[in-house]
Amino acid sequence: MRNTMIITAALAALGTAALAQDMDADGDGLVTWDELSAAMPDVTEETFTLADTNVDGSLDADEYQAAVDAGLIPAATE
């Protein structure tokens, strides 16, 4: 049971990380406001700013995942 929960959590995290990479148009490992808004037009710039916790103007994988977990950014759907 515990292994199933761990595997499920790992697969969910990989799915979200993959979406972030898909949004990363320039391949630098970060998602900018322009990249995010192109992929998710319903997300506001204010929400992006809240998710950008290190205030560098882009979301790294950890910031992106935290924003999804907090419900700021919708989860990926394939």
C-alpha positions as CSV (number, residue, x, y, z in Angstrom):
1,M,0.0,0.0,0.0
2,R,2.7,2.4,1.0
3,N,4.7,1.7,-2.2
4,T,1.6,2.3,-4.3
5,M,1.2,5.7,-2.7
6,I,4.8,6.6,-3.3
7,I,4.7,5.5,-6.9
8,T,1.5,7.4,-7.5
9,A,3.0,10.6,-6.0
10,A,6.1,10.2,-8.1
11,L,4.2,9.7,-11.3
12,A,2.0,12.8,-10.5
13,A,5.1,14.9,-9.9
14,L,6.7,13.7,-13.2
15,G,3.6,14.6,-15.1
16,T,3.6,18.2,-13.7
17,A,7.4,18.5,-14.4
18,A,6.9,17.3,-17.9
19,L,4.2,20.0,-18.5
20,A,6.5,22.7,-17.2
21,Q,9.2,21.5,-19.6
22,D,6.6,21.6,-22.4
23,M,5.8,25.2,-21.6
24,D,9.5,26.0,-21.5
25,A,9.7,27.3,-25.1
26,D,13.4,28.3,-25.0
27,G,14.5,25.2,-23.1
28,D,16.3,27.0,-20.3
29,G,14.6,25.0,-17.5
30,L,12.4,27.9,-16.4
31,V,8.9,29.1,-17.3
32,T,8.5,32.8,-17.8
33,W,5.3,34.8,-17.7
34,D,5.1,34.8,-21.5
35,E,5.6,31.0,-21.7
36,L,3.0,30.4,-18.9
37,S,0.4,32.8,-20.3
38,A,0.8,31.3,-23.8
39,A,0.1,27.8,-22.4
40,M,-2.4,28.8,-19.7
41,P,-4.2,32.0,-20.8
42,D,-6.5,31.9,-17.8
43,V,-3.6,32.3,-15.3
44,T,-3.2,36.0,-14.3
45,E,0.1,37.8,-14.0
46,E,-0.7,38.4,-10.4
47,T,-0.9,34.6,-9.8
48,F,2.4,34.2,-11.7
49,T,4.0,36.8,-9.4
50,L,2.7,35.0,-6.3
51,A,4.2,31.7,-7.6
52,D,7.6,33.3,-8.3
53,T,8.7,33.1,-4.7
54,N,12.4,34.0,-5.5
55,V,11.3,37.0,-7.5
56,D,13.5,36.3,-10.5
57,G,10.8,36.6,-13.1
58,S,10.5,33.0,-13.9
59,L,9.3,29.7,-12.3
60,D,11.7,26.9,-11.7
61,A,10.4,23.3,-11.3
62,D,9.9,23.7,-7.5
63,E,8.0,27.0,-7.7
64,Y,5.9,25.6,-10.5
65,Q,5.0,22.5,-8.5
66,A,4.3,24.5,-5.3
67,A,1.9,26.7,-7.3
68,V,0.1,23.7,-8.7
69,D,0.0,22.1,-5.2
70,A,-1.4,25.4,-3.7
71,G,-4.1,25.6,-6.5
72,L,-2.6,28.8,-7.9
73,I,-2.0,27.2,-11.3
74,P,-4.2,24.4,-12.7
75,A,-2.8,20.9,-12.8
76,A,-1.7,19.6,-16.2
77,T,-4.1,17.7,-18.4
78,E,-2.9,15.7,-21.3
